[in-house]
Amino acid sequence: MDVHKDSAVLSRIEVVETGRRRRWTSAEKLRIVEESFAGPRLVSATARRYGISRQLLLNWRKTLASNHRAGEGSIGPTFVPAIVVPSTPPTTEAV
């Protein structure tokens, strides 16, 4: 009952490859992001050079900026707790 009258026998199947997912190391991402910060309007040009989307590069830049704000990977000034102790006048003891 479910037989189609128009179905043909396949004699050849063509496989079209649309691309592979690439894995970028943290060092590669950092190098690409730093290159995109090198001058004005370099986001699109840098993304084209490496074959990635502009949005992916912008996401990497955003991630790098948020990591620096959170203090990851950078050593900067830190707060140290201060203890305030009331001063006492010096005592003189008779020896």
C-alpha positions in Angstrom: 0.0 0.0 0.0 2.8 2.4 0.7 4.5 1.8 -2.6 5.1 5.0 -4.6 4.6 4.7 -8.3 7.1 7.5 -9.0 10.0 6.1 -6.9 13.1 5.5 -8.9 16.0 3.2 -8.1 19.0 5.2 -6.9 22.1 4.3 -8.9 24.3 7.1 -7.6 24.5 9.1 -4.4 26.5 12.3 -4.3 27.8 13.5 -1.0 28.5 17.2 -0.7 30.8 18.2 2.1 29.8 21.5 3.8 32.8 21.9 5.9 34.2 20.5 9.1 34.1 21.9 12.6 37.6 23.1 13.5 39.1 23.1 17.0 41.0 26.2 17.9 43.5 26.0 20.9 43.4 28.8 23.4 46.8 30.1 22.1 45.4 30.3 18.6 42.3 32.1 19.7 44.4 34.6 21.7 46.7 35.2 18.7 43.7 35.8 16.4 41.9 38.1 18.9 45.1 40.1 19.5 45.5 40.5 15.7 41.9 41.8 15.5 42.7 44.5 18.1 45.8 45.6 16.1 44.0 48.3 14.2 40.6 49.9 13.3 38.1 47.8 11.4 40.1 44.6 11.5 37.5 42.3 12.9 36.0 41.4 9.5 39.3 41.2 7.7 40.8 39.0 10.4 37.8 36.7 10.4 38.0 36.3 6.6 41.8 35.6 6.8 41.2 32.7 9.2 38.0 31.5 7.6 35.8 32.1 10.7 32.6 34.1 11.1 32.8 37.7 12.3 30.4 36.8 15.1 32.7 34.0 16.3 35.6 36.4 16.5 33.5 38.9 18.4 32.5 36.2 20.9 36.1 35.3 21.4 36.9 39.0 22.0 34.0 39.3 24.5 35.2 36.2 26.3 38.7 37.6 26.5 37.5 40.9 27.9 35.3 39.3 30.5 38.2 37.0 31.6 40.4 40.1 32.1 37.7 41.8 34.1 37.3 38.8 36.3 41.0 38.8 37.0 41.8 35.5 35.2 45.3 35.4 33.7 46.3 38.9 34.8 48.0 40.0 37.9 46.9 43.4 39.1 46.3 45.4 42.2 44.5 43.5 45.0 42.9 44.7 48.2 44.5 43.9 51.5 42.5 44.1 54.7 43.6 46.8 57.1 43.3 46.6 60.8 42.9 49.8 62.8 44.2 49.6 66.3 43.7 52.5 68.8 47.0 53.9 69.9 47.9 53.8 73.5 50.2 56.3 75.2 53.6 55.0 76.1 53.9 53.9 79.7 56.8 54.7 81.8 57.9 52.2 84.3 60.2 53.0 87.2 63.1 50.6 87.2 
